[in-house]
Amino acid sequence: MSTVSISSEARAFLLLAFAIALSAAACGGSDSGGSTPTVAPAGSLTFTITSAGISPKTLTVGPGSQLTFVNNDAIAHEMRSDPHPEHTDCPDLNQVGFLSPGQSRQTGNLNTIRTCGFHDHGQPFNTSLRGSILIR
């Protein structure tokens, strides 16, 4: 039996490709048009960033929740609270900040009942990188 050796870069690429494929398979084939917010079950409070944008676009969570942003894109992103450039609506979102490819980070505790919009600070008008969190 022979052994195949791959570089750490190739291994990272394969892991990223697997994660993207797994994410795409989990999305299914139906499209609700994005008008209905996704209610996040416990343990799945995650926004995923890819070259196609952020998914899901909206999550509904309870007060005190923390969310995780995962950068599965090949470029860095800087996730911040609306409005741009002040980032003052939901300061606990600003803890996510700069995400290198493959990096993830959590928000602070989202305690106040409200709607928190967010965007990529480097691409504030790119609608595929905008989303919201409904705290109910």
C-alpha positions as CSV (number, residue, x, y, z in Angstrom):
1,M,0.0,0.0,0.0
2,S,1.5,3.3,-1.0
3,T,1.1,6.6,0.8
4,V,0.2,9.9,-0.9
5,S,1.6,13.1,0.6
6,I,-0.1,16.5,0.1
7,S,1.0,19.9,1.1
8,S,-0.7,21.9,3.9
9,E,-2.0,24.3,1.2
10,A,-3.6,21.5,-0.7
11,R,-5.0,20.1,2.5
12,A,-6.5,23.5,3.4
13,F,-8.0,23.8,-0.2
14,L,-9.5,20.4,0.0
15,L,-11.1,21.2,3.4
16,L,-12.5,24.5,2.1
17,A,-13.9,22.7,-1.0
18,F,-15.5,20.1,1.2
19,A,-17.0,22.7,3.5
20,I,-18.4,24.6,0.5
21,A,-19.9,21.5,-1.0
22,L,-21.4,20.5,2.3
23,S,-22.9,23.9,2.7
24,A,-24.3,23.9,-0.8
25,A,-25.8,20.4,-0.2
26,A,-27.5,21.6,3.0
27,C,-29.2,24.5,1.2
28,G,-31.4,22.1,-0.8
29,G,-33.1,23.0,-4.1
30,S,-35.9,25.3,-3.1
31,D,-35.6,29.1,-2.9
32,S,-38.0,31.0,-0.7
33,G,-36.9,34.3,-2.3
34,G,-35.2,35.4,1.0
35,S,-38.4,37.1,2.3
36,T,-38.8,34.8,5.3
37,P,-36.2,35.1,8.1
38,T,-34.5,31.9,9.1
39,V,-35.3,31.0,12.7
40,A,-32.1,29.7,14.1
41,P,-32.3,26.5,16.1
42,A,-30.1,26.2,19.1
43,G,-26.5,25.4,18.1
44,S,-26.8,26.7,14.5
45,L,-26.4,30.4,15.0
46,T,-24.0,30.9,12.1
47,F,-23.6,33.2,9.1
48,T,-21.4,31.8,6.4
49,I,-19.5,34.1,4.0
50,T,-18.6,32.7,0.5
51,S,-17.8,34.2,-2.8
52,A,-21.6,34.3,-3.4
53,G,-22.2,36.4,-0.3
54,I,-23.6,35.7,3.2
55,S,-26.0,33.0,4.1
56,P,-28.5,33.1,5.5
57,K,-29.4,36.7,4.9
58,T,-31.5,36.9,8.2
59,L,-31.6,35.0,11.4
60,T,-34.1,35.4,14.3
61,V,-32.6,34.7,17.7
62,G,-33.5,35.2,21.4
63,P,-32.1,37.9,23.6
64,G,-28.6,37.0,24.9
65,S,-27.7,35.0,21.8
66,Q,-24.2,35.1,20.2
67,L,-23.8,34.4,16.5
68,T,-20.8,33.1,14.7
69,F,-19.5,34.5,11.3
70,V,-17.5,32.0,9.3
71,N,-15.4,33.3,6.3
72,N,-15.4,30.5,3.7
73,D,-14.4,33.0,1.0
74,A,-11.0,33.2,-0.6
75,I,-10.7,36.9,0.4
76,A,-10.9,38.7,3.8
77,H,-14.1,40.4,5.0
78,E,-14.7,42.9,7.8
79,M,-18.2,42.5,9.2
80,R,-19.7,45.5,11.0
81,S,-23.0,46.8,12.3
82,D,-25.1,49.2,10.3
83,P,-25.1,52.1,9.4
84,H,-21.9,52.5,7.4
85,P,-19.4,54.0,8.4
86,E,-20.5,54.7,12.0
87,H,-21.4,51.0,12.9
88,T,-23.4,52.2,15.9
89,D,-26.8,50.3,15.6
90,C,-25.6,47.0,17.3
91,P,-22.1,47.5,18.7
92,D,-21.9,43.8,19.8
93,L,-21.8,42.8,16.1
94,N,-18.6,44.8,15.7
95,Q,-16.7,42.2,17.8
96,V,-16.7,40.0,14.6
97,G,-14.5,42.6,12.7
98,F,-11.8,41.4,10.3
99,L,-12.0,37.8,9.1
100,S,-9.2,36.3,7.1
101,P,-10.2,33.4,4.8
102,G,-11.0,30.3,6.9
103,Q,-11.4,32.4,10.1
104,S,-14.5,32.6,12.3
105,R,-15.5,34.8,15.2
106,Q,-18.5,35.4,17.4
107,T,-20.5,38.5,18.2
108,G,-21.0,39.7,21.7
109,N,-24.2,38.9,23.5
110,L,-27.2,40.4,21.6
111,N,-29.3,41.4,24.6
112,T,-31.6,44.2,23.3
113,I,-34.7,43.3,21.4
114,R,-34.4,44.9,18.0
115,T,-33.2,44.3,14.4
116,C,-29.5,44.6,13.7
117,G,-28.3,45.2,10.2
118,F,-24.8,44.3,9.2
119,H,-22.5,44.6,6.2
120,D,-18.9,44.1,5.0
121,H,-17.1,47.4,5.9
122,G,-14.9,47.1,2.9
123,Q,-17.9,46.5,0.6
124,P,-20.7,48.4,2.3
125,F,-23.0,48.6,-0.7
126,N,-22.5,45.0,-1.9
127,T,-26.0,43.6,-1.1
128,S,-24.8,40.0,-1.2
129,L,-22.7,40.8,1.9
130,R,-25.5,42.5,3.9
131,G,-27.8,40.8,6.3
132,S,-29.8,41.2,9.5
133,I,-30.4,39.7,12.9
134,L,-33.9,39.9,14.4
135,I,-33.6,39.7,18.2
136,R,-37.0,38.7,19.6
